[in-house]
Amino acid sequence: MIVPARACPADADLRRYLTARVVSVAGALVVAVALPVLAYRLTGSPAWTAAIAAAEAVPYLLLGLLAGALADRVDRRSVMVGCDLLTAAALAAVPLGWWFDALTPWQLLGTAAVTQTAFVFFDAANFGALPTLAGEDRLTEAWARLFGATTLVELLVPPLAGLAIAVLAPAGLMVLAAVAAAGSAVLVRSVRGRLSPEPASRMRTRVVADVREGLGLVFGHPVVRTLTLVGTTQAVAGGAWAAMTVPWADAVLGIRPAGDPRLGLLFACWGVGGLVAARVVPWLSSRWGGARLALAALPVSTACALAVCASTHWVPALLAATAFGAAYTIVVLNAVTFRQQVTPPHARARVSTTARMLSWGVGTPAGAALAGAVASTGAGPRGALLAGALVLAFGVVVAWTGPALRTAARVPLSS
């Protein structure tokens, strides 16, 4: 007798795992909205808001290589559950501090660092856990289901969180994020299938050797190397955006951090742009190829970033921000897809975390720090966003003048 697919234990495990990821991503998005708003309302300082954004990205810079190497060696279920519980505890401390009038910017800075450190190890474990759970024959389906579900969450949660801030204290939203992290831990723990390979099948290598292999695979492939390095310049612009969204909305657009529902619309822009990108990247990649798509999308991303800087009214600002989110995500998804295609299966976790560490882990905190420094000189949030866009423009020059992408773009797609 054939068991229907929906009744298979493996499929039930996959649903539990994907639900855990959706719940976890939803909680993280609530934090992404509430934490900078809370920091800005607590301090009124763009520099402090930028520091929070930088603290959220620094852990990937410091620990990305180690996390990627360890993800193929340890019990991933224990790592993911432990990271979720640590995140829940750190987030729950924020509303306690707020309610007892003891919350400080330093606690917010520590919360950002602790939760993102947990995310680094969780993320690395996830890169290996999902393929192990789904199996090679269902890997594409599993990643498609995960990306589709999380993209929908990224579209819905930020505007809802932004609207909730209009009527609730942002510290109260951190309770929801803490509950989401704890819920994710329970769901991951309930998965019965394996999330790690059998101990006897794991490669017995040294962590240093694994790290070296990840670096070698990233820097040894000319296109992957170029996409990673240029991606760092784009991450600088993204870091400046993350750091200055709330101060820029307040100072330039007149969107107040408390009680203004337009803030929810502003936070929704990136999700809408990401959803558009998810729809068009497969078609664009198959039609143009990864190298040509990168060469085309990078200058478009720069132009959209400059359009954001030029906006002074909230309506064109929302349109420009949506376009920037779409172009930015096209560049990222294209680079991730190309990297996965050329990386050996056994090294995908370490290569993915290595590349993410070099681009997002370096670029995002650098962009946030640059934005905070520029804003503090008197140029304000608008000048800070412009500084990030100019760094991205430099990346476009590197991409177009370097030989790697242009050489790959000349290769026929049928080759």
C-alpha positions as CSV (number, residue, x, y, z in Angstrom):
1,M,0.0,0.0,0.0
2,I,1.4,3.4,-1.0
3,V,1.3,6.0,1.8
4,P,0.1,9.4,0.5
5,A,2.9,12.0,0.4
6,R,1.2,14.2,3.0
7,A,1.1,11.4,5.5
8,C,4.8,10.5,5.2
9,P,6.8,11.1,8.4
10,A,9.6,12.7,6.3
11,D,7.2,15.2,4.9
12,A,5.8,16.0,8.4
13,D,9.3,16.5,9.6
14,L,10.0,18.8,6.7
15,R,6.8,20.8,7.5
16,R,7.9,21.2,11.1
17,Y,11.3,22.3,10.1
18,L,10.0,24.8,7.6
19,T,7.5,26.1,10.1
20,A,10.3,26.6,12.6
21,R,12.3,28.6,10.1
22,V,9.2,30.8,9.2
23,V,8.6,31.4,12.9
24,S,12.2,32.3,13.5
25,V,12.4,34.6,10.5
26,A,9.2,36.4,11.6
27,G,10.7,37.0,15.0
28,A,13.9,38.3,13.5
29,L,12.0,40.7,11.3
30,V,10.1,42.0,14.3
31,V,13.5,42.7,16.0
32,A,14.8,44.3,12.8
33,V,12.0,46.8,12.9
34,A,11.7,47.3,16.7
35,L,15.3,47.5,17.7
36,P,16.4,50.6,15.6
37,V,13.2,52.4,16.5
38,L,13.7,51.6,20.1
39,A,17.3,52.8,19.9
40,Y,16.4,56.0,18.2
41,R,13.5,56.8,20.6
42,L,15.8,56.0,23.5
43,T,18.7,58.2,22.4
44,G,17.5,60.4,19.5
45,S,20.9,59.7,18.0
46,P,21.6,58.5,14.4
47,A,25.1,57.4,15.6
48,W,23.6,55.1,18.3
49,T,21.1,53.7,15.7
50,A,24.0,53.0,13.4
51,A,26.0,51.3,16.2
52,I,23.1,48.9,16.7
53,A,23.0,48.1,13.0
54,A,26.8,47.5,13.0
55,A,26.6,45.3,16.1
56,E,24.1,43.1,14.3
57,A,26.5,42.3,11.5
58,V,29.9,42.2,13.3
59,P,29.4,38.6,14.6
60,Y,29.2,37.2,11.1
61,L,32.6,38.9,10.4
62,L,34.2,37.5,13.5
63,L,32.6,34.0,13.6
64,G,31.4,33.2,10.1
65,L,34.4,31.1,9.1
66,L,34.3,29.1,12.4
67,A,30.6,28.6,12.3
68,G,30.7,27.3,8.7
69,A,33.4,24.8,9.5
70,L,31.7,23.6,12.7
71,A,28.3,23.1,11.0
72,D,29.6,20.0,9.2
73,R,31.1,18.5,12.4
74,V,28.6,18.9,15.3
75,D,25.0,17.9,16.1
76,R,23.1,20.6,14.2
77,R,19.8,20.1,16.1
78,S,21.5,20.9,19.5
79,V,23.2,24.0,17.9
80,M,19.9,25.3,16.5
81,V,17.9,24.7,19.6
82,G,20.5,26.3,21.8
83,C,20.8,29.3,19.6
84,D,17.0,29.8,19.6
85,L,16.9,29.6,23.4
86,L,19.8,32.0,23.8
87,T,18.0,34.5,21.4
88,A,14.8,34.2,23.4
89,A,16.5,35.0,26.7
90,A,18.3,38.0,25.3
91,L,15.2,39.4,23.7
92,A,13.0,38.9,26.8
93,A,15.4,41.0,28.8
94,V,14.7,44.1,26.7
95,P,11.0,44.6,27.7
96,L,12.0,43.9,31.3
97,G,14.5,46.7,31.2
98,W,12.0,49.0,29.5
99,W,9.2,48.3,32.0
100,F,11.5,48.8,35.0
101,D,12.9,52.0,33.4
102,A,16.4,50.5,33.4
103,L,16.9,50.0,29.6
104,T,20.1,51.6,28.2
105,P,21.6,51.9,24.8
106,W,24.4,49.6,25.9
107,Q,21.8,46.8,26.6
108,L,20.4,47.2,23.2
109,L,23.9,47.0,21.7
110,G,24.5,43.8,23.7
111,T,21.2,42.4,22.6
112,A,22.0,43.0,19.0
113,A,25.4,41.3,19.4
114,V,24.2,38.3,21.3
115,T,21.2,37.5,19.1
116,Q,23.2,37.9,15.9
117,T,26.0,35.7,17.3
118,A,23.4,33.0,17.8
119,F,22.1,33.6,14.3
120,V,25.6,33.0,12.8
121,F,25.7,29.5,14.2
122,F,22.0,28.8,13.6
123,D,22.4,30.0,10.0
124,A,25.5,27.8,9.4
125,A,23.7,24.7,10.8
126,N,20.7,25.4,8.7
127,F,22.8,25.3,5.5
128,G,23.6,21.7,6.2
129,A,20.4,20.6,8.1
130,L,17.9,21.2,5.4
131,P,19.7,19.2,2.7
132,T,20.2,16.3,5.2
133,L,16.6,16.3,6.2
134,A,15.1,16.7,2.8
135,G,17.5,14.5,0.9
136,E,19.2,15.2,-2.4
137,D,16.1,14.2,-4.4
138,R,13.9,16.8,-2.6
139,L,16.6,19.5,-2.1
140,T,15.3,21.9,-4.8
141,E,11.7,21.5,-3.6
142,A,12.8,22.1,0.0
143,W,14.8,25.3,-0.7
144,A,12.0,26.6,-2.9
145,R,9.4,26.0,-0.2
146,L,11.6,27.6,2.4
147,F,12.4,30.7,0.2
148,G,8.8,31.1,-0.8
149,A,7.5,31.0,2.8
150,T,10.2,33.3,4.2
151,T,9.7,35.8,1.3
152,L,6.0,36.0,2.1
153,V,6.9,36.6,5.8
154,E,9.4,39.2,4.8
155,L,6.7,41.0,2.9
156,L,4.0,40.9,5.6
157,V,5.8,41.2,9.0
158,P,7.8,44.4,8.6
159,P,4.8,46.6,7.7
160,L,2.7,45.0,10.4
161,A,5.4,45.5,13.0
162,G,5.8,49.1,11.8
163,L,2.1,49.7,12.2
164,A,2.1,48.0,15.6
165,I,4.8,50.5,16.8
166,A,2.3,53.2,16.0
167,V,0.1,52.0,18.9
168,L,2.5,49.9,21.0
169,A,5.8,50.5,22.7
170,P,8.6,48.9,20.5
171,A,9.9,47.1,23.6
172,G,6.5,45.2,23.8
173,L,7.1,43.8,20.4
174,M,10.3,42.2,21.6
175,V,8.1,39.9,23.7
176,L,6.6,38.5,20.5
177,A,10.1,38.1,19.0
178,A,11.2,36.2,22.2
179,V,8.2,33.9,22.0
180,A,8.9,33.3,18.3
181,A,12.5,32.2,19.1
182,A,11.3,29.9,21.8
183,G,8.7,28.4,19.5
184,S,11.3,27.8,16.8
185,A,13.4,25.9,19.4
186,V,10.4,23.6,20.2
187,L,9.7,23.0,16.6
188,V,13.3,22.1,15.7
189,R,13.5,19.8,18.7
190,S,10.3,18.0,17.6
191,V,11.8,17.1,14.2
192,R,12.5,13.3,14.3
193,G,14.5,13.0,11.2
194,R,18.3,13.5,11.0
195,L,19.6,17.0,10.7
196,S,23.2,15.9,10.7
197,P,25.0,13.1,8.9
198,E,25.8,9.9,10.7
199,P,29.0,10.3,12.8
200,A,30.7,7.6,10.8
201,S,30.1,9.4,7.5
202,R,31.4,12.8,8.6
203,M,34.6,13.9,7.1
204,R,37.4,13.7,9.7
205,T,39.3,16.8,9.0
206,R,40.6,19.7,11.1
207,V,38.5,22.8,11.5
208,V,41.4,24.9,10.2
209,A,41.5,22.7,7.1
210,D,37.8,23.2,6.6
211,V,38.1,27.0,6.9
212,R,41.0,26.9,4.4
213,E,39.0,24.9,1.9
214,G,36.1,27.4,2.2
215,L,38.4,30.3,1.6
216,G,40.1,28.5,-1.3
217,L,36.8,27.8,-3.0
218,V,35.6,31.4,-2.7
219,F,38.8,33.0,-3.8
220,G,39.9,30.3,-6.3
221,H,36.9,30.9,-8.6
222,P,37.3,34.2,-10.4
223,V,33.6,34.9,-10.8
224,V,32.7,33.9,-7.2
225,R,35.6,36.0,-6.0
226,T,34.4,39.0,-7.9
227,L,30.8,38.6,-6.9
228,T,31.8,38.3,-3.3
229,L,34.1,41.3,-3.3
230,V,31.7,43.5,-5.2
231,G,28.9,42.2,-3.0
232,T,30.8,43.7,-0.1
233,T,30.4,47.2,-1.6
234,Q,26.7,46.6,-2.0
235,A,26.5,45.4,1.6
236,V,28.0,48.8,2.6
237,A,25.1,50.5,1.0
238,G,22.7,48.1,2.6
239,G,24.4,48.7,6.0
240,A,23.9,52.4,5.6
241,W,20.3,51.9,4.7
242,A,19.7,49.7,7.8
243,A,21.4,52.2,10.0
244,M,19.7,55.3,8.6
245,T,16.1,54.2,7.7
246,V,14.6,55.5,10.9
247,P,16.6,58.7,11.3
248,W,16.2,59.5,7.5
249,A,12.5,58.9,7.7
250,D,12.3,61.3,10.7
251,A,14.6,64.0,9.5
252,V,14.0,64.1,5.7
253,L,10.5,62.6,5.1
254,G,8.7,63.7,8.3
255,I,7.8,60.1,9.2
256,R,8.0,60.1,13.0
257,P,9.3,57.0,14.8
258,A,6.2,57.0,17.1
259,G,2.6,56.9,16.0
260,D,3.1,57.3,12.2
261,P,1.7,54.4,10.2
262,R,3.8,55.4,7.2
263,L,6.8,53.9,9.0
264,G,5.2,50.5,8.4
265,L,5.0,51.2,4.7
266,L,8.6,52.2,4.6
267,F,9.7,49.0,6.3
268,A,7.5,47.0,3.8
269,C,9.4,48.4,0.8
270,W,12.4,46.0,1.1
271,G,10.0,43.0,1.4
272,V,8.0,44.1,-1.7
273,G,11.2,44.6,-3.6
274,G,12.5,41.2,-2.5
275,L,9.3,39.5,-3.6
276,V,9.7,41.0,-7.1
277,A,13.3,39.9,-7.2
278,A,12.4,36.4,-6.2
279,R,10.0,36.2,-9.1
280,V,12.3,37.6,-11.8
281,V,15.8,36.2,-10.9
282,P,15.2,32.6,-12.2
283,W,14.0,34.0,-15.5
284,L,16.7,36.6,-15.8
285,S,19.4,34.1,-14.8
286,S,18.3,31.5,-17.4
287,R,18.1,34.2,-20.1
288,W,21.3,36.1,-19.4
289,G,23.4,34.0,-17.1
290,G,24.9,34.9,-13.8
291,A,27.7,37.1,-15.0
292,R,25.6,39.2,-17.4
293,L,22.9,39.6,-14.8
294,A,25.4,40.8,-12.2
295,L,26.9,43.4,-14.7
296,A,23.4,44.7,-15.4
297,A,21.9,44.6,-11.9
298,L,24.7,46.3,-10.1
299,P,24.5,49.7,-11.8
300,V,20.7,49.5,-11.5
301,S,21.1,49.0,-7.8
302,T,23.3,52.0,-7.6
303,A,20.9,54.2,-9.5
304,C,18.1,53.1,-7.2
305,A,20.2,53.9,-4.1
306,L,20.9,57.4,-5.5
307,A,17.2,57.8,-6.2
308,V,16.5,57.1,-2.5
309,C,19.1,59.8,-1.5
310,A,17.4,62.3,-3.8
311,S,13.9,61.7,-2.4
312,T,12.4,64.3,-0.1
313,H,8.7,63.4,-0.1
314,W,7.5,60.1,1.3
315,V,5.7,58.9,-1.8
316,P,8.6,58.9,-4.2
317,A,10.8,57.8,-1.4
318,L,8.7,54.6,-0.9
319,L,8.9,53.9,-4.7
320,A,12.6,54.5,-4.8
321,A,13.2,52.3,-1.7
322,T,11.1,49.5,-3.2
323,A,13.1,49.6,-6.4
324,F,16.4,49.6,-4.4
325,G,15.2,46.6,-2.5
326,A,14.4,44.7,-5.7
327,A,17.7,45.5,-7.4
328,Y,19.7,44.8,-4.3
329,T,18.0,41.4,-3.8
330,I,18.5,40.5,-7.5
331,V,22.3,41.0,-7.0
332,V,22.3,38.9,-3.8
333,L,20.1,36.1,-5.1
334,N,22.1,35.9,-8.4
335,A,25.4,35.6,-6.5
336,V,24.0,33.0,-4.0
337,T,22.6,30.9,-6.9
338,F,25.8,31.0,-8.9
339,R,27.9,30.1,-5.9
340,Q,25.7,27.1,-5.0
341,Q,25.9,25.8,-8.6
342,V,29.7,25.8,-8.7
343,T,30.4,24.6,-5.1
344,P,30.8,20.9,-4.2
345,P,27.9,19.6,-2.1
346,H,30.1,18.7,0.9
347,A,31.4,22.3,1.2
348,R,28.2,24.3,0.7
349,A,27.8,25.3,4.3
350,R,31.4,26.6,4.8
351,V,31.5,28.3,1.4
352,S,28.1,30.0,1.9
353,T,29.1,31.2,5.4
354,T,32.6,32.3,4.1
355,A,31.1,34.3,1.3
356,R,28.4,35.8,3.5
357,M,31.1,36.7,6.1
358,L,33.2,38.5,3.5
359,S,30.3,40.4,1.9
360,W,27.6,40.9,4.5
361,G,29.8,40.4,7.6
362,V,32.3,43.0,6.4
363,G,30.2,45.3,4.3
364,T,27.2,45.8,6.6
365,P,29.0,46.9,9.7
366,A,31.3,49.0,7.6
367,G,28.3,50.7,6.0
368,A,26.6,51.2,9.3
369,A,29.8,52.7,10.8
370,L,30.3,54.9,7.8
371,A,26.7,56.1,7.9
372,G,27.0,56.9,11.6
373,A,30.2,58.8,11.1
374,V,28.9,60.8,8.2
375,A,25.6,61.6,9.9
376,S,27.5,62.9,12.9
377,T,29.6,65.3,10.9
378,G,26.5,67.4,10.1
379,A,25.7,65.7,6.7
380,G,22.7,64.1,8.4
381,P,21.0,60.8,7.5
382,R,20.7,61.8,3.8
383,G,24.4,62.4,3.5
384,A,25.0,59.1,5.2
385,L,22.9,57.2,2.7
386,L,24.7,59.0,-0.1
387,A,28.1,57.8,1.3
388,G,26.9,54.2,1.1
389,A,25.6,54.6,-2.4
390,L,29.0,56.0,-3.6
391,V,30.8,53.0,-2.2
392,L,28.4,50.8,-4.2
393,A,29.2,52.9,-7.3
394,F,32.9,52.1,-6.7
395,G,31.9,48.4,-6.8
396,V,30.2,48.8,-10.1
397,V,33.4,50.2,-11.5
398,V,35.3,47.3,-10.2
399,A,32.9,44.8,-11.7
400,W,32.9,46.4,-15.1
401,T,36.6,47.0,-15.4
402,G,37.7,43.6,-14.0
403,P,38.1,40.7,-16.4
404,A,36.2,38.0,-14.5
405,L,32.6,39.0,-15.1
406,R,33.2,40.4,-18.6
407,T,34.9,37.2,-19.7
408,A,32.2,35.0,-18.2
409,A,29.5,37.2,-19.8
410,R,31.0,36.5,-23.3
411,V,30.6,32.7,-22.9
412,P,27.4,31.5,-24.7
413,L,24.8,30.1,-22.2
414,S,24.7,26.8,-24.1
415,S,28.4,26.2,-23.4
